[in-house]
Amino acid sequence: MTVMYSNSIHGHALKGWNTVAAILWGLAFALPAGAGQYQLLAGEPNSVVVAARVLNAEQICNLEITVQGQTSIEREVKAPHFETRIDITPRETENVTVSWRGKFKRSNGELINACPTEGQTSFRVVLENAPLRAAWAGLWSQMRPEKAECVRTALQSDRVRYDWFDLSDPQTSAEDWKIQRAMAQCDAFLDRKKAWGDNKPDNFACSLPGGLKTRCEGYFMAIENGKTQPISKDAALRRQLDNLAWGTGVRETAAAQASRQRQAQALKAKLAAEEAAKIKAAEDARIREEQQAVEAKAAEEQARKDKAEADRAKRLQEIERLENERLEKRSWLLKQLEKLKSDSKEESKSDNKDGKDNKDGKDGKAGDAKPPEAKPEEPKSK
């Protein structure tokens, strides 16, 4: 039994698998330099790049592009790569040829020169891209993971549809230099020393300038509008591809900063509470001292009043004692005076009686008369 291969797209799809081993074998040694072309999915729009090889000093020129089975289109292309992107929706044919040539064009009253070049390329039409995906998977597996990720990101940034790009195609393509640049620049990008050293940039232990232990993260940065601004890793890679300056730095993670700020706020609140407690304690002590001073003054004043009252009572007692003594002395004198008065009355009575007796004695015997009795002296008043 003989197997026949058709020249149709179905037959070519079978041939695609036969080239996978060859592609992987070539990738095992080196990426093909300046070789490769897109494959097109039948019946679907496919975005591809066409580039003109312009060797003179033109900065902008015009191309007429003809796609097999489609109407010609014109595009203005610019230095340095003179490339443009077009969409092709192929039918179920084995290949689609695209050709271009320079053509003068007038736009807004200005004449645009024709690109001094012409050329063509051919795109293979397929029903699916499994062989190409397998080839690229083999390529990624030969790279260290970080480089594979970098190259994928770089190609996506340049809008290279690598899953549809056949590296085994011997034709040159407008995407060749982008693929080669991604490979070389990713090596430079990854090998460049970063501010975070050998640490994983997402989260690692670090110290702030004051010596405080915390968690940090690495970041990329660039000077934009005269100021250093943080940028994404992809933006830094884009600058690497475009030969623009970029750098790296280390900063505290947002989570660590928030945690540290919460701790600082809690410590601040604690210190404020302690300070408020100290102030309140000092104020309470001052109030107590003032109250004690007031109470001491009141007690002193009361003691003074009590002493004054005691002294007054003592003086009154002394006055009363003296008055009582005076009254006692006066009473004694009055008694003595009353006694003297009483004695004087007695004497007066006695004298009257004696006078009568004397009168009677005259009439009687003279020898019967008695001499008068002596009176005691009155005590002198003290």
Secondary structure, 3 states (H helix, E strand, C coil): CCCCCCCCHHHHHHHHHHHHHHHHHHHHHCCCCCCCEEEEECCCCEEEEEECCCCCCCCEEEEEEEECCCCCEEEEEECCCCEEEEEECCCCCCEEEEEEEECCEEECCEEECECCCEEEEEEEEECCCHHHHHHHHHHHHCCCHHHHHHHHHHHHHCCCCHHHEECCCCCCCCCHHHHHHHHHHHHHHHHCCCCCCCCCCCCEEEECCCCCEEEEEEEEEEEECCEEEEECHHHHHHHHHCCCCCEEEEEECHHHHHHHHHHHHHHHHHHHHHHHHHHHHHHHHHHHHHHHHHHHHHHHHHHHHHHHHHHHHHHHHHHHHHHHHHHHHHHHHHHHHHHHHHHHHHHHHHHHHHHHHHHHHHCCCHHHCCCCCCCCCCCCCC
